[in-house]
Amino acid sequence: MSKRFTLILMLVAALTLAVAPMTSAQDDVRFVSFMTTFGGSELDALMQSLNAFTEQTGIQVIVESNRQLVPILRTRIAGGSPPDVALIPQPGNVAEFARQGALVPLVNADGSPGLIDQELLDANYAPGIQSLGIVDGAVYGVLAKANSKSTIWYKPPQFEELGLEVPTTWDELMAVQQAFLDAGITPWSIGGGDAWTLTDWFENIYARVAGPEMYNQLFVTHEVSWTDPTVVEAMELLGQVLHPADEKLAGGAEGTVATDFITAANMVFRPDNPEAAMYYEGGFMGGIIANNFPELTPVEDFSAFLFPPIKEEHGAPVVGGGDLLVAFTDRPEVAELIRWMASPEGNTLWAETGAIVSPNINVSLDVYSPLGALDAEQVAGAEVFLFDGSDLMPSAVGSAMSSALQGYVADPDSLMEQLQFIEDTAATSY
């Protein structure tokens, strides 16, 4: 089927959904318009929850899916016709719309109820998750779906064979790395050909070295320079993993910057002739590994642990991505939907599909697959959740960061040159 024909079918379906409530024989049909970027299994999972909401309340939910959500929202806000609610993929956009006066507070800055009350959020979300939706003291968004990118994948039987425990600090992780080196096993495989894998490594290390405030000042506002001592420190710690590349990385430096992220994972988890012991990437990799190697038993043959803390005062922030639910209109139907989407029941119904991970602490881990439970436990239990830094910065800086990290893999002596390159780009991009 052509992409054009598929798009036409989607538009027809959207128009049918939109028209149905208006042409109902009943004049008092209640409805909420809902915009999201979701498609495929994620959209199917969302609809399972929304259909149950409609059955319980009689409120119809008109869903519009579009990958260009943020530009479309800007246009519709300017034209005075935003949707009632939306799932927005970055907190920076939530702040933008809130400060324009386009959003309705879920909870007011003085703590009084907006569309919902604070008690509902406190009962269902950790403080680190709640903070993502706060703008100037008021709650404007609630994280509805999230994924961890603070996940290190490994092979439990291999750890057991070498007498290794899951590391809970950076020093312990480096000790595990050394144990593999001593056993003649290459510790890491990194798909540096997809340079975002390297940016994810740096983001997790920087969050643990400098803390959440400086993390945002580096990536979001550029109040911290890329030549700042905290950045240098984080890069030098990353260097403990990267160098010497011929010893620590499958394929060495040249192979690392030429290998995509899926091939790099396969090099660790293929049963025959694996080339490395560990692989860092997000929780989403569990499904990819399981699909590529169906003979492996998840959790038993391959599993994951949280990227460990480096400095005790900063703990182990979870770096990842997700979508914040916000409201553009103040109507009883909208408030009912927000309450549903923040409740354990509403979250459980779409989490149990396996397509999404809910940050709601009252969604039982039992509803997930074993792999999904690993991701969900990290997300829901996060004391601090930070959005992927390269997604928060201007695209030109993200590109410079990717290129610089690949350069650092190839040449450890080029560190300051690479950081200055990023800084020069950032200086003209914010």
HUFEN-V829813 format. One record per run of one state. SS is the DSSP state (alpha for helix, beta for strand, coil for the rest). FROM is the first residue (numbers start at 0). LEN is the number of residues. Records with the same first field share a line. If there is no record, write none. Layout:
# HUFEN-V829813
SS->FROM-LEN, FROM-LEN
This chain:
# HUFEN-V829813
coil->0-2, 22-8, 36-3, 57-2, 65-3, 78-6, 88-2, 99-7, 107-5, 113-4, 124-2, 135-2, 139-2, 148-2, 154-1, 161-7, 182-5, 188-7, 219-9, 242-2, 249-2, 256-4, 269-8, 280-4, 292-5, 298-3, 306-2, 309-2, 314-3, 327-4, 342-1, 351-13, 367-2, 380-4, 387-1, 392-2, 410-1, 427-3
alpha->2-20, 39-18, 68-10, 90-9, 117-7, 126-7, 155-6, 169-13, 195-24, 228-14, 244-4, 251-5, 260-9, 284-8, 311-3, 331-11, 343-8, 364-3, 369-11, 388-4, 394-16, 411-16
beta->30-6, 59-6, 84-4, 106-1, 112-1, 133-2, 137-2, 141-7, 150-4, 168-1, 187-1, 248-1, 277-3, 297-1, 301-5, 308-1, 317-10, 384-3
